[in-house]
Structure formats: C-alpha cells, structure tokens
Amino acid sequence: MRTLLTGGAGFIGQHVLRELLARGHDVCVLDSLREDVHGGRPWAPPPGVAFVHGDVRDPAAVDRALQGRESVLHLAAKVGLGVDVGDMPDYASSNDVGTAVLLAGMARARIDRLVLASSMVVYGEGLGVCPAHGSVAPAPRCEKALAAGQFEPPCPVCGTPLATGLVSESAALDPRNAYATSKVAQEFYAANWARTTGGTVAAMRYHNVYGPGMPRNTPYAGVAAIFTSALRQGKPPQVFEDGGQRRDFVHVRDVAAATVAACEKHETAVRAFNVGSGTPRTVGEMAAALASAMKGPTPQLTGHYRLGDVRHITADSSRLRAELDWHPQVEFAAGMQELAANA
C-alpha cells in the first residue's frame, strides 16, 4: 500500500516506519523535525522512503506529501501533558489545526483510509470498581487525602476507595489536560471527516509506550525514562505515592505492529482501539524491574504526589485482538531488560 506516515521521524514513528517497510509498503514520511522534539538532530529516511520536510499545518507541504498515497498514518503531534494554561495554544495549533489541515488535504486527494495515533489520556481517571455501586468514574482525589497517604480515588457516590477496572473503548471521554483535550479533538475531527467523505478511521489509543529510542528528559518519556536516568547516575528511582499506581506498559514494537495492522485491516467507519499489553503493572514494579536490570539501588517510595495525577489507567485491548488479530509479543521482563541495556 502507498501510505503517508506523519511524524515518522519520532520515537513511535520510526518503529512504525520499520514495520511498514518490513511488510512491503511504499512509504512517504512528513515530519517538521521540530526543535523541541528532535533537539536539532538531523534525520534522513531509509533508502526508498520519500521524505517531505514540512509541518502538518502547512497545506502545501501536506498536499506534496499526499501525492500518490492511498492511506495515512497520522502520528505527528505535540506530546506531553503541558505544564500550564500557556501551553494550550501550541497543543491546539500543533494537534488540532494540524489534523484539520491534514484531513482537508486527504479530502482533496480523495484518500479515504486514516489511522490516527490517539492516547489513553482521553479517559482521564478511567474506570473504578466500588463494592456497593459497581463500575463508576472515580471522583477527583483531594489534596487532604493525598497528604494523608490516602491515594486510591474515591467512589463518587459513597466515597469508598475504588478498586481498579480495565477501561474499554466505550468508556466516557474525560480529558484532563491540554494534550488529552487535543487528542479528543483529533478523534472528533477525524470522525467528522469520515462522515462527510465516507472514509475510515482507526483511532489507536496508545497506553504507556516504552522501548528503544524512547526520548529522555521530556514529558512524553514518562516514568521509565525518569527511572533509567536516575539509575544511570547511580541514584535510586524516586517513586511517587506508594508505588501502587497501575498502568499498562506496552512495548513500542508491539504498538508499531498494531498501528500497521490497523492500516492494513480496518476498513469500516470509525473505530477506536486500545493499544496495551493487557497485563497491568504498577509503577513500583517498573522501578524495581529497571533497578534490577541495571544493577542499581533499590527504588525509594517517597509518598510525594502531584494533584491531578491519574492513579490508575489500564486497558482492555480485547477489541484490537479480536478485530485486527493483533497480539503483543514483547514480555514485560524482556522489555525492561532491553530498556535497561539501551539506557
């Protein structure tokens, strides 16, 4: 298939590019190589891959990149969580406007297949399970409770600490920061485009992606990069709260395989897919695994917290497995060993 990959020079994008080439696809990459992502480092595509150095917000660059393409994998985005309200315009411009410009270009070029890189952050706090009230959206955690070491989110009805539940694609969207809001907007713009043009959209809601090439010292890198950075310096990883925050850590090669599978196999309407390993782990478990693999000091539980942090967010990826015949291949322990070896 002749496909356009936006953001193909980025962390996940480079793995998706390798997967596309391994499966025999004809690829063009559109990437702006923006300074805050690439640090000014040059990038050149592999042999046989066309490259348009341009911004997805530039209609002329988009039109050049779309020439002769049959499908689009849209990964280009400003990532991270944002630190204050002042970040909102950049997220809205880079992600929302960029997606709208790309979709308009696809309509002009009569390209009707889109795979969109979305994120688990669209769910906010996700899903909790109350013994009395069943599956509920967790109530916000208040600073008084966090300061007292009460980290589990409460039931919004009775206040009982909630157990965790796997979040399916039908869960309510609850974006809680600028990045999350931009990801929800991207999904809605894509759905608008699909209804108007008859196109198809696979919105891939990536969970906590890790692996070779993971950026360091950026908000996107998350706890894995923070922990490995400390361990490289001979320092113990500093684990917030009690280390019991649950996530779904999924290897970047598995994410790439899922993304390309969606490009090849998804052919009807608009569909969201959780992309996770299916095996939740705690942040404390990740810190311990990395410390062991890097032969570093034992992680320290600090009890520190950030108001607004999500306590648990874990994926039900059964739709992806059933509909696209995708299964993760990289086990957690092996992935941690690889991450430590490349740290």
Beta strands, then each sheet from edge to edge (+ up, - down):
strand 1: 2-6
strand 2: 26-31
strand 3: 50-53
strand 4: 71-74
strand 5: 113-119
strand 6: 128-130
strand 7: 134-136
strand 8: 163-164
strand 9: 200-206
strand 10: 208-210
strand 11: 238-239
strand 12: 246-247
strand 13: 249-251
strand 14: 270-275
strand 15: 281-282
strand 16: 300-301
strand 17: 312-313
sheet 1: 3+ 2+ 1+ 4+ 5+ 9+ 14+
sheet 2: 7+ 6- 8+
sheet 3: 10+ 13+
sheet 4: 11+ 16+
sheet 5: 15+ 12- 17-
end
